[in-house]
Amino acid sequence: MLDLSSYNEIFLNTRDKVFDRNRLDSAFGYKTNKNVRLETAT
């Protein structure tokens, strides 16, 4: 089974400035069986 996933990570800081960075990522995945999933990020 093929799938597409995306992630949005927001990093917050408790010191100087609160917003540190934002990371957006997407990936293609292939599920071989219920225990194994291969993924490559773009």
Beta strands, then each sheet from edge to edge (+ up, - down):
strand 1: 2-12
strand 2: 19-33
strand 3: 36-41
sheet 1: 1+ 2- 3+
end
